[in-house]
Amino acid sequence: MDNMLKKLLRFARPYKGYGLLNIICNVLYAIFNVLSIVIFIPTLGILFDNQEEVYQKPVYQGFSNLKSYAEDSLNYFLTQKVAEEGPIAALIFICLASIVIFFFKNLFRYAAMYFLAFLRTGMVKDLQDTLYHSVLSLPIAFFSEKRKGDLLSRMTSDIKEVEGSIINSLEALVREPITILIVLISMLLISAKLTLFVFIFLPIAGFVISAVGKRLKAQSLEAQKENGVFLSFLEETLTGLKVIKGFNAEHKLAKKFTDSTNRFKNIMTSVLQRKGLASPLSEFLGVAVVITVLWYGGSLVFDDSSGLQPQDFMGYIGLFYTIINPVKAITTVNYSIKKGNAAAERIFEILYTQNPITEPSVPQEINTLTQGITFDKVSFKYEEDYVLREFSLQVNKGHTVALVGQSGSGKSTVANLVTRFYDVTEGSIEIDGINIKDISKKTLRNLMGLVTQDSILFNDTVQNNIALGKENASEEEIVEAAKIANAHDFIMELPQGYNTNIGDSGNKLSGGQKQRLSIARAVLKNPPIMILDEATSALDTESERLVQDALEKMMRNRTSIVIAHRLSTIQNADSIVVMKKGKIVEQGTHEELMSSQKGYKKLVELQTLA
């Protein structure tokens, strides 16, 4: 737990000034909190006519004699006040002094919380930002292994849990120990013997409370994991709603979701029951200790040799009650931190995940393509089985190379490797003779435009979606890119033209329109290399014609790697590579491969027949 708290406190460093001001205000609050109790000791003495009278002004004799000097000075002042103006005047003075003390006590308490607000909200913001940046930097492989819902859970409910359980506990972690320390010093000054007696019982109470919360952290971790599971069910349900309804699978999915929420309910019931036990248990133990203190302190008052006056003992009891709430708060904080610790572990699991696709120590500079792309005996496996085996291919500058083959032949893997979404297992990929591992990922991807089968668009305007790949793109450049992509006409028919919001994932547009926006985005980026991953496979004939025309215009004078499902779209490619089980089985132009009457011709005939 301490290690996790240290990790979180790293996020407090930029706000340490506010933290220091909070500590100063809490120290002042604790001092005035003690004074608000101590000031009533002479009041009791006056009321019960038991106030010690001092007629000679005390002399300061050093820090070691500070307590006696302070008591004698106050008693001297009150003695003078009673002698000159009567006991009522002395009582009025103490009441006015109490009002002033309580005012400053609450002023410094508010000031402490005021300064802490900057630290707390700043920590949450920085934690959210860092987590989001970490998610962006993780490799594609990470997201194929993790559920999206689990990641959403970590970025939402886990962050909220850390904020509510740990960061919000920082106030108590700072204020309460300071209050306890200052109150304990005051109690020792009143009666060292009675305070030492109290210390016997406090560790016992602390041990009992600690024993109750041993399993809380483990249960909280289970709860956060289960929360991620049912969020994943929800995300999958919303994504695949048509399929669920089409196959009448509502009951099946609902049962899975209900089972998950039921497990979550059982875990959280146990967690909340244990957490709820903290306050009543600590209160009972506190009252037991107070009653014991009353018995022992009362016996000291009756013992003339102890020197403990009745008003001093009443003030001591007041201070002891003052210390109970901070001790209870620290106990509650202990439970909260244990509960939030599980969420923090899940957050830091993401933050400390190492990206296996590393940046080169001395990156090579490359701004354009002058020769071509070389795949040299590339082998790759996602887990155990190889998807590519000794794949070698030369893609010359300005040429279009198409990859065709059955599903699972490794075509899309080639696109994932050349963009370094994954790293090759064996062999190398070179651009102009430079291994892509020696080029920074940003520089490498600046050389490439990507158009995928699924048009990835964002809940934003048409203009902002097209301009995603180029900063500070002018309106004229955006319009020109849209025209090349055959998208300008339908964009102008939208309610607000280029400023129309296209909805979540571009769902306000048709498949062909979304694909043409994806092409416009790639055109605007104007990269020397274009990667097209089955860009027309999900389109109808009319949309395919428009998209194919846009693709042909975009690929002019560019080096292109085209992964094709519809073979009619790649007949004009400079070279067609036929793949099977991760290997090249044929290579040549459309005419050459048709005349060879091997695998490619069979694929063409099957599609034509279909």
C-alpha positions as CSV (number, residue, x, y, z in Angstrom):
1,M,0.0,0.0,0.0
2,D,2.8,2.4,0.9
3,N,4.4,1.7,-2.5
4,M,1.2,2.5,-4.3
5,L,0.8,5.7,-2.3
6,K,4.3,6.8,-3.3
7,K,3.5,6.1,-7.0
8,L,0.4,8.3,-6.7
9,L,2.2,11.1,-4.8
10,R,4.4,11.5,-7.9
11,F,1.4,13.2,-9.4
12,A,1.4,15.6,-6.5
13,R,4.9,17.1,-7.2
14,P,3.7,19.9,-9.6
15,Y,1.3,21.0,-6.8
16,K,3.7,20.7,-3.8
17,G,3.3,24.5,-3.1
18,Y,-0.4,24.0,-2.5
19,G,0.5,20.9,-0.4
20,L,2.9,23.0,1.8
21,L,0.2,25.7,2.3
22,N,-2.2,22.9,3.3
23,I,0.2,21.6,5.9
24,I,0.8,25.0,7.4
25,C,-2.9,25.7,7.6
26,N,-3.5,22.3,9.2
27,V,-0.8,22.9,11.8
28,L,-2.5,26.3,12.7
29,Y,-5.9,24.5,12.7
30,A,-4.6,21.9,15.1
31,I,-3.1,24.5,17.4
32,F,-6.4,26.6,17.5
33,N,-8.3,23.3,17.9
34,V,-6.4,22.5,21.1
35,L,-6.7,26.1,22.3
36,S,-10.5,25.9,21.8
37,I,-10.5,23.2,24.5
38,V,-7.8,24.5,26.8
39,I,-9.4,27.9,27.1
40,F,-12.3,26.4,29.0
41,I,-10.1,25.0,31.8
42,P,-9.8,28.4,33.6
43,T,-13.6,28.9,32.9
44,L,-14.4,25.8,34.9
45,G,-12.0,27.1,37.6
46,I,-13.9,30.4,37.8
47,L,-17.3,28.7,37.8
48,F,-16.4,26.3,40.6
49,D,-14.4,28.8,42.5
50,N,-11.3,26.6,42.1
51,Q,-9.2,28.9,40.0
52,E,-5.6,29.2,41.1
53,E,-4.8,32.8,42.1
54,V,-1.5,34.3,41.0
55,Y,-0.7,37.8,42.3
56,Q,2.9,38.1,41.1
57,K,3.6,38.5,37.4
58,P,5.5,35.3,36.2
59,V,8.9,35.6,34.6
60,Y,9.9,33.6,31.4
61,Q,12.6,31.1,32.3
62,G,13.1,29.2,28.9
63,F,11.3,26.8,26.7
64,S,11.4,23.9,29.3
65,N,9.3,26.1,31.6
66,L,6.9,27.3,28.9
67,K,3.8,25.4,30.1
68,S,4.1,26.8,33.7
69,Y,4.8,30.3,32.3
70,A,1.7,30.2,30.0
71,E,-0.6,28.9,32.8
72,D,0.7,31.4,35.4
73,S,0.4,34.3,32.9
74,L,-3.2,33.4,32.2
75,N,-4.0,32.9,35.9
76,Y,-2.3,36.2,36.8
77,F,-4.4,38.0,34.2
78,L,-7.6,36.3,35.4
79,T,-6.7,37.0,39.0
80,Q,-6.2,40.7,38.2
81,K,-9.5,40.7,36.2
82,V,-11.5,39.1,39.0
83,A,-10.0,41.5,41.6
84,E,-10.7,44.6,39.6
85,E,-13.9,43.9,37.7
86,G,-15.3,40.7,39.3
87,P,-15.6,37.1,38.1
88,I,-18.3,37.9,35.4
89,A,-15.8,40.2,33.6
90,A,-13.2,37.4,33.6
91,L,-15.9,35.0,32.3
92,I,-16.9,37.4,29.5
93,F,-13.2,37.8,28.5
94,I,-12.8,34.0,28.2
95,C,-16.0,33.7,26.1
96,L,-14.8,36.4,23.7
97,A,-11.4,34.8,23.5
98,S,-13.1,31.5,22.7
99,I,-15.1,33.0,19.9
100,V,-11.9,34.4,18.3
101,I,-10.1,31.1,18.8
102,F,-13.0,29.2,17.1
103,F,-13.1,31.7,14.3
104,F,-9.4,31.1,13.5
105,K,-9.7,27.4,14.0
106,N,-12.4,27.2,11.3
107,L,-10.7,29.8,9.1
108,F,-7.5,27.7,8.9
109,R,-9.6,24.5,8.4
110,Y,-11.3,26.0,5.3
111,A,-8.0,27.4,4.0
112,A,-6.4,24.0,4.3
113,M,-9.3,22.5,2.2
114,Y,-9.1,25.4,-0.2
115,F,-5.4,24.8,-1.0
116,L,-5.9,21.0,-1.1
117,A,-8.6,21.4,-3.8
118,F,-5.9,22.6,-6.3
119,L,-3.7,19.6,-5.5
120,R,-6.5,17.1,-5.6
121,T,-8.1,18.1,-8.9
122,G,-4.6,18.6,-10.4
123,M,-3.6,15.1,-9.5
124,V,-6.8,13.6,-11.0
125,K,-6.4,15.5,-14.2
126,D,-2.7,14.5,-14.6
127,L,-3.5,10.9,-13.8
128,Q,-6.2,10.8,-16.4
129,D,-4.0,12.5,-19.0
130,T,-1.1,10.1,-18.3
131,L,-3.3,7.1,-18.5
132,Y,-4.8,8.2,-21.8
133,H,-1.3,8.9,-23.2
134,S,-0.2,5.5,-22.0
135,V,-3.1,3.9,-23.8
136,L,-2.3,5.7,-27.0
137,S,1.3,4.6,-26.8
138,L,0.5,0.9,-26.3
139,P,0.9,-1.5,-29.3
140,I,-2.0,-2.8,-31.3
141,A,-1.3,-6.3,-29.8
142,F,-2.2,-5.0,-26.3
143,F,-5.8,-4.2,-27.4
144,S,-6.3,-7.6,-29.1
145,E,-5.6,-9.2,-25.7
146,K,-7.5,-6.8,-23.4
147,R,-11.2,-6.2,-23.4
148,K,-12.2,-2.7,-24.4
149,G,-14.7,-2.6,-21.5
150,D,-11.9,-3.4,-19.1
151,L,-9.8,-0.5,-20.4
152,L,-12.9,1.8,-20.2
153,S,-13.4,0.6,-16.6
154,R,-9.8,1.5,-15.7
155,M,-10.1,4.9,-17.3
156,T,-13.5,5.8,-15.6
157,S,-14.5,3.8,-12.5
158,D,-11.0,3.0,-11.4
159,I,-9.9,6.7,-11.7
160,K,-13.0,7.7,-9.8
161,E,-12.3,5.0,-7.1
162,V,-8.7,6.3,-6.7
163,E,-10.0,9.9,-6.5
164,G,-12.7,9.0,-4.0
165,S,-10.8,6.6,-1.9
166,I,-7.1,7.7,-1.9
167,I,-6.8,11.3,-3.2
168,N,-9.7,12.5,-1.2
169,S,-8.1,10.9,1.9
170,L,-5.0,13.1,1.5
171,E,-6.7,15.8,3.7
172,A,-7.2,13.3,6.5
173,L,-3.7,11.9,6.0
174,V,-2.2,15.3,6.5
175,R,-4.6,17.0,9.0
176,E,-5.4,14.2,11.4
177,P,-1.8,13.1,12.3
178,I,-0.9,16.8,12.9
179,T,-4.0,17.2,15.1
180,I,-3.2,14.0,17.0
181,L,0.4,15.0,17.6
182,I,-0.5,18.5,18.9
183,V,-3.3,17.2,21.1
184,L,-1.1,14.4,22.5
185,I,1.6,17.0,23.4
186,S,-1.1,19.0,25.2
187,M,-2.4,15.9,27.0
188,L,1.2,15.1,28.1
189,L,1.6,18.6,29.5
190,I,-1.6,18.3,31.5
191,S,-0.9,14.8,32.9
192,A,2.0,12.6,31.6
193,K,0.9,9.6,33.8
194,L,-2.7,9.6,32.5
195,T,-1.5,10.0,28.8
196,L,0.9,7.1,29.2
197,F,-2.0,5.0,30.6
198,V,-4.0,5.9,27.4
199,F,-1.2,4.7,25.2
200,I,-1.7,1.2,26.5
201,F,-5.2,0.9,25.0
202,L,-4.8,2.7,21.7
203,P,-2.6,0.1,20.1
204,I,-5.1,-2.6,21.1
205,A,-8.0,-0.8,19.4
206,G,-5.8,-0.2,16.3
207,F,-4.9,-3.9,16.1
208,V,-8.6,-5.0,16.3
209,I,-9.7,-2.5,13.6
210,S,-6.8,-3.5,11.3
211,A,-7.7,-7.2,11.6
212,V,-11.1,-6.5,10.2
213,G,-9.8,-5.0,6.9
214,K,-7.3,-7.6,5.9
215,R,-9.3,-9.0,3.0
216,L,-10.7,-5.7,1.8
217,K,-8.0,-5.0,-0.8
218,A,-8.3,-8.4,-2.4
219,Q,-12.1,-8.1,-2.6
220,S,-11.8,-4.6,-4.1
221,L,-9.5,-5.9,-6.8
222,E,-12.0,-8.6,-7.7
223,A,-14.8,-6.0,-7.8
224,Q,-12.9,-3.7,-10.2
225,K,-12.1,-6.7,-12.5
226,E,-15.7,-7.7,-12.5
227,N,-16.7,-4.2,-13.3
228,G,-14.5,-4.3,-16.3
229,V,-16.1,-7.6,-17.4
230,F,-19.7,-6.3,-17.4
231,L,-18.6,-3.0,-19.1
232,S,-17.1,-5.3,-21.8
233,F,-20.5,-7.0,-22.2
234,L,-22.1,-3.6,-22.5
235,E,-19.6,-2.4,-25.2
236,E,-20.0,-5.6,-27.2
237,T,-23.8,-5.4,-26.9
238,L,-23.9,-1.9,-28.3
239,T,-21.5,-2.8,-31.1
240,G,-23.3,-6.0,-32.1
241,L,-26.9,-5.1,-31.4
242,K,-28.1,-6.0,-34.9
243,V,-26.5,-9.4,-34.7
244,I,-27.9,-10.0,-31.2
245,K,-31.4,-9.2,-32.3
246,G,-31.1,-10.9,-35.7
247,F,-30.1,-14.2,-33.9
248,N,-32.6,-13.8,-31.1
249,A,-29.7,-13.9,-28.7
250,E,-31.0,-11.2,-26.3
251,H,-31.7,-13.7,-23.5
252,K,-28.3,-15.3,-23.8
253,L,-26.4,-12.0,-23.6
254,A,-28.7,-10.8,-20.8
255,K,-27.9,-13.9,-18.8
256,K,-24.2,-13.3,-19.2
257,F,-24.5,-9.7,-18.1
258,T,-26.8,-10.6,-15.2
259,D,-24.3,-13.2,-14.0
260,S,-21.5,-10.7,-14.0
261,T,-23.5,-8.0,-12.2
262,N,-24.6,-10.6,-9.7
263,R,-20.9,-11.5,-8.9
264,F,-20.1,-7.8,-8.7
265,K,-23.1,-7.3,-6.2
266,N,-21.9,-10.2,-4.0
267,I,-18.3,-8.9,-3.9
268,M,-19.4,-5.3,-3.2
269,T,-21.8,-6.3,-0.5
270,S,-18.9,-8.0,1.4
271,V,-16.7,-4.9,0.8
272,L,-19.3,-2.4,2.0
273,Q,-20.2,-4.5,5.0
274,R,-16.5,-4.6,6.1
275,K,-16.1,-0.9,5.4
276,G,-19.3,-0.1,7.3
277,L,-17.9,-2.0,10.3
278,A,-15.0,0.4,10.6
279,S,-16.9,3.4,12.1
280,P,-19.1,1.6,14.7
281,L,-16.2,-0.6,15.8
282,S,-13.8,2.3,16.2
283,E,-16.5,4.3,18.1
284,F,-17.2,1.4,20.5
285,L,-13.5,0.9,21.1
286,G,-13.1,4.7,21.6
287,V,-15.9,4.8,24.2
288,A,-14.4,1.8,26.0
289,V,-11.1,3.6,26.2
290,V,-12.8,6.9,27.3
291,I,-14.6,5.1,30.2
292,T,-11.4,3.5,31.2
293,V,-9.7,6.9,31.1
294,L,-12.5,8.4,33.2
295,W,-12.0,5.8,35.9
296,Y,-8.2,6.1,36.0
297,G,-8.2,9.9,35.7
298,G,-10.9,10.3,38.4
299,S,-8.7,8.3,40.7
300,L,-5.8,10.7,40.0
301,V,-8.1,13.7,40.8
302,F,-9.0,12.1,44.2
303,D,-5.3,11.4,44.8
304,D,-3.9,14.7,46.2
305,S,-0.4,13.6,45.5
306,S,-1.0,13.4,41.7
307,G,-1.5,17.2,41.3
308,L,-4.3,16.8,38.7
309,Q,-7.0,19.4,39.3
310,P,-10.7,18.7,38.5
311,Q,-10.8,21.5,35.9
312,D,-7.5,20.2,34.3
313,F,-9.1,16.7,34.2
314,M,-12.2,18.0,32.5
315,G,-10.1,19.8,29.9
316,Y,-8.1,16.6,29.5
317,I,-11.3,14.7,28.7
318,G,-12.2,17.4,26.2
319,L,-8.8,16.9,24.5
320,F,-9.2,13.2,24.5
321,Y,-12.6,13.4,22.8
322,T,-10.9,15.7,20.3
323,I,-8.4,13.0,19.5
324,I,-11.0,10.3,19.0
325,N,-12.4,11.8,15.7
326,P,-9.0,12.1,14.1
327,V,-8.2,8.5,15.1
328,K,-11.5,7.3,13.7
329,A,-10.9,9.3,10.5
330,I,-7.5,7.7,10.0
331,T,-9.1,4.3,10.5
332,T,-11.7,5.1,7.8
333,V,-8.9,6.4,5.6
334,N,-7.1,3.1,6.1
335,Y,-10.1,1.2,4.8
336,S,-10.6,3.7,1.9
337,I,-7.0,3.5,0.8
338,K,-7.1,-0.3,0.9
339,K,-10.3,-0.2,-1.2
340,G,-8.8,2.4,-3.6
341,N,-5.4,0.5,-3.7
342,A,-6.9,-2.2,-5.9
343,A,-8.1,0.4,-8.4
344,A,-4.7,2.1,-8.3
345,E,-3.0,-1.2,-9.1
346,R,-5.1,-1.7,-12.2
347,I,-4.3,1.9,-13.4
348,F,-0.6,1.5,-12.8
349,E,-0.7,-1.9,-14.6
350,I,-1.4,0.2,-17.7
351,L,1.0,3.0,-16.9
352,Y,3.9,0.5,-16.4
353,T,3.1,-1.7,-19.3
354,Q,6.2,-1.7,-21.5
355,N,5.7,-1.3,-25.2
356,P,7.7,-4.0,-27.0
357,I,7.9,-1.9,-30.2
358,T,10.7,0.4,-29.0
359,E,12.1,3.5,-30.5
360,P,15.7,3.4,-31.9
361,S,18.4,5.0,-29.7
362,V,19.7,7.0,-32.6
363,P,16.9,7.2,-35.2
364,Q,17.7,7.5,-38.9
365,E,16.3,10.5,-40.7
366,I,14.2,9.8,-43.8
367,N,11.7,12.3,-45.3
368,T,10.6,10.7,-48.5
369,L,10.9,7.5,-50.6
370,T,13.7,7.3,-53.2
371,Q,14.2,3.6,-53.9
372,G,11.5,1.4,-52.4
373,I,10.4,-1.1,-49.7
374,T,12.2,-4.4,-49.2
375,F,10.8,-7.4,-47.2
376,D,13.8,-9.6,-46.5
377,K,12.9,-13.2,-45.3
378,V,10.3,-11.8,-42.9
379,S,8.7,-14.3,-40.5
380,F,6.1,-13.4,-38.0
381,K,3.8,-15.1,-35.4
382,Y,1.1,-13.5,-33.2
383,E,1.4,-16.3,-30.6
384,E,2.6,-19.8,-31.4
385,D,1.9,-20.4,-35.1
386,Y,3.7,-18.5,-37.8
387,V,1.5,-16.3,-40.0
388,L,4.4,-15.4,-42.4
389,R,7.3,-17.6,-43.2
390,E,10.5,-16.2,-45.0
391,F,8.4,-13.6,-46.9
392,S,10.5,-11.7,-49.3
393,L,9.2,-8.9,-51.6
394,Q,10.5,-5.8,-53.3
395,V,8.2,-2.8,-53.8
396,N,9.9,-0.2,-56.0
397,K,9.2,3.5,-55.8
398,G,6.1,4.5,-57.8
399,H,4.9,0.9,-58.2
400,T,1.6,-0.6,-57.0
401,V,1.9,-4.1,-55.5
402,A,-1.3,-6.0,-54.7
403,L,-1.5,-8.8,-52.2
404,V,-4.2,-11.4,-52.8
405,G,-5.1,-14.7,-51.3
406,Q,-7.5,-16.5,-49.1
407,S,-8.4,-15.3,-45.7
408,G,-5.7,-16.1,-43.2
409,S,-2.9,-16.1,-45.9
410,G,-1.1,-13.2,-44.1
411,K,-2.0,-10.3,-46.3
412,S,-3.1,-7.9,-43.6
413,T,-0.2,-9.0,-41.5
414,V,2.1,-7.5,-44.1
415,A,0.4,-4.1,-43.7
416,N,0.6,-4.4,-39.9
417,L,4.4,-5.1,-40.1
418,V,5.3,-2.3,-42.6
419,T,3.6,0.3,-40.4
420,R,5.2,-1.3,-37.2
421,F,1.9,-2.0,-35.5
422,Y,3.8,-5.2,-34.9
423,D,7.5,-6.1,-35.1
424,V,8.8,-8.9,-37.3
425,T,9.7,-12.1,-35.5
426,E,12.6,-12.8,-37.9
427,G,14.0,-11.0,-41.0
428,S,13.7,-7.3,-41.7
429,I,11.8,-4.7,-43.5
430,E,13.8,-1.8,-45.1
431,I,12.8,1.5,-46.6
432,D,15.5,2.8,-48.9
433,G,17.9,0.4,-47.4
434,I,17.2,1.5,-43.8
435,N,15.7,-1.0,-41.4
436,I,12.3,0.4,-40.2
437,K,13.4,-0.5,-36.6
438,D,16.1,2.2,-37.0
439,I,13.5,4.8,-37.9
440,S,11.3,6.5,-35.3
441,K,7.7,5.4,-35.4
442,K,6.5,8.9,-36.0
443,T,8.9,9.4,-38.9
444,L,8.0,6.0,-40.4
445,R,4.2,6.6,-40.2
446,N,4.6,10.1,-41.6
447,L,5.8,8.4,-44.8
448,M,2.5,6.4,-45.0
449,G,-1.2,6.8,-45.7
450,L,-3.5,4.1,-44.4
451,V,-7.0,3.2,-45.7
452,T,-8.6,0.2,-44.0
453,Q,-11.6,-1.9,-44.7
454,D,-13.4,-0.4,-41.7
455,S,-13.6,3.3,-42.1
456,I,-12.4,4.7,-38.8
457,L,-14.0,8.1,-38.3
458,F,-14.6,10.2,-35.2
459,N,-17.6,12.0,-33.7
460,D,-16.6,15.3,-35.2
461,T,-17.1,17.4,-38.3
462,V,-16.3,16.3,-41.8
463,Q,-13.5,18.9,-42.0
464,N,-11.8,17.8,-38.8
465,N,-12.0,14.1,-39.8
466,I,-10.3,14.8,-43.1
467,A,-7.7,17.1,-41.5
468,L,-6.7,14.5,-38.9
469,G,-3.4,13.6,-40.6
470,K,-2.2,17.1,-41.3
471,E,-1.9,19.9,-38.8
472,N,-3.0,23.4,-39.9
473,A,-4.5,22.2,-43.2
474,S,-6.2,25.0,-45.1
475,E,-9.8,24.8,-46.1
476,E,-8.7,24.8,-49.8
477,E,-6.4,21.8,-49.2
478,I,-9.3,19.9,-47.5
479,V,-11.7,20.7,-50.3
480,E,-9.1,19.6,-52.9
481,A,-8.5,16.3,-51.1
482,A,-12.2,15.7,-50.9
483,K,-12.6,16.3,-54.6
484,I,-9.8,13.8,-55.4
485,A,-11.6,11.3,-53.2
486,N,-15.0,11.9,-55.0
487,A,-16.4,13.1,-51.7
488,H,-16.9,16.8,-52.3
489,D,-20.3,16.5,-53.9
490,F,-22.0,14.5,-51.2
491,I,-20.3,16.6,-48.5
492,M,-21.9,19.8,-50.0
493,E,-25.3,18.1,-49.8
494,L,-24.9,17.6,-46.0
495,P,-26.8,20.1,-43.8
496,Q,-23.8,22.1,-42.9
497,G,-21.3,21.0,-45.6
498,Y,-17.8,20.5,-44.3
499,N,-18.9,21.6,-40.8
500,T,-21.5,18.8,-40.4
501,N,-21.0,16.5,-37.5
502,I,-21.0,12.9,-38.8
503,G,-21.9,11.2,-35.5
504,D,-20.4,8.4,-33.6
505,S,-18.0,6.4,-35.9
506,G,-19.5,8.4,-38.8
507,N,-22.8,6.6,-38.5
508,K,-24.7,9.4,-40.2
509,L,-23.0,8.4,-43.5
510,S,-23.2,5.4,-45.8
511,G,-20.4,2.9,-46.1
512,G,-19.2,4.4,-49.4
513,Q,-19.3,8.0,-48.1
514,K,-17.3,7.0,-45.0
515,Q,-14.7,5.2,-47.1
516,R,-14.3,8.3,-49.4
517,L,-13.7,10.4,-46.3
518,S,-11.0,8.0,-45.2
519,I,-9.4,8.3,-48.7
520,A,-9.7,12.1,-48.5
521,R,-7.8,12.0,-45.2
522,A,-5.0,9.9,-46.8
523,V,-4.9,12.2,-49.8
524,L,-4.6,15.3,-47.7
525,K,-1.7,13.8,-45.8
526,N,0.0,13.3,-49.2
527,P,2.5,10.5,-48.1
528,P,4.9,8.8,-50.5
529,I,3.7,5.4,-49.5
530,M,0.0,4.2,-49.5
531,I,-1.3,1.2,-47.6
532,L,-4.7,0.0,-48.7
533,D,-6.1,-2.8,-46.6
534,E,-9.2,-4.2,-48.5
535,A,-10.5,-0.7,-48.9
536,T,-13.4,-1.7,-51.2
537,S,-14.4,-5.1,-49.9
538,A,-17.4,-3.9,-47.9
539,L,-19.0,-1.6,-50.5
540,D,-21.8,-2.0,-53.0
541,T,-21.1,-1.8,-56.8
542,E,-21.9,1.9,-57.1
543,S,-19.9,2.9,-54.1
544,E,-17.1,0.6,-55.2
545,R,-16.9,2.4,-58.5
546,L,-16.6,5.8,-56.9
547,V,-14.1,4.6,-54.3
548,Q,-12.0,2.7,-56.8
549,D,-11.9,5.8,-59.0
550,A,-10.8,7.8,-56.0
551,L,-8.2,5.2,-55.0
552,E,-6.7,5.2,-58.5
553,K,-6.4,9.0,-58.5
554,M,-4.8,8.9,-55.1
555,M,-2.2,6.2,-56.0
556,R,-0.9,8.0,-59.0
557,N,2.9,8.5,-58.7
558,R,2.8,6.9,-55.3
559,T,4.3,3.6,-53.9
560,S,1.3,1.5,-52.9
561,I,0.7,-1.8,-51.2
562,V,-2.8,-2.9,-51.9
563,I,-4.5,-5.8,-50.0
564,A,-7.3,-6.8,-52.2
565,H,-10.4,-8.9,-51.7
566,R,-12.1,-8.1,-55.0
567,L,-9.6,-9.0,-57.7
568,S,-11.3,-6.7,-60.2
569,T,-9.9,-3.7,-58.4
570,I,-6.2,-4.6,-58.8
571,Q,-5.9,-5.6,-62.4
572,N,-3.8,-2.5,-63.2
573,A,-1.3,-3.2,-60.4
574,D,2.4,-3.3,-61.5
575,S,2.7,-6.6,-59.6
576,I,0.2,-9.0,-58.1
577,V,1.5,-11.3,-55.3
578,V,-0.6,-14.4,-54.5
579,M,-0.2,-15.6,-50.9
580,K,-1.1,-18.9,-49.3
581,K,-0.4,-19.8,-45.6
582,G,2.1,-17.0,-45.2
583,K,4.2,-17.6,-48.3
584,I,4.3,-16.3,-51.9
585,V,3.0,-18.8,-54.4
586,E,2.8,-16.6,-57.4
587,Q,3.9,-13.2,-58.5
588,G,3.4,-11.1,-61.7
589,T,1.1,-8.8,-63.7
590,H,-2.6,-9.7,-64.1
591,E,-2.0,-10.9,-67.7
592,E,1.0,-13.0,-66.7
593,L,-0.8,-14.7,-63.8
594,M,-3.9,-15.3,-65.9
595,S,-1.8,-17.0,-68.6
596,S,0.0,-19.2,-66.0
597,Q,-3.4,-20.8,-65.1
598,K,-2.5,-21.4,-61.5
599,G,-3.9,-20.1,-58.2
600,Y,-4.6,-16.6,-59.3
601,K,-6.6,-17.6,-62.3
602,K,-8.7,-19.9,-60.1
603,L,-9.4,-17.1,-57.7
604,V,-10.5,-14.8,-60.5
605,E,-12.7,-17.5,-62.0
606,L,-14.4,-18.2,-58.7
607,Q,-15.1,-14.5,-58.1
608,T,-16.4,-14.1,-61.7
609,L,-18.6,-17.2,-61.3
610,A,-19.9,-15.8,-58.0
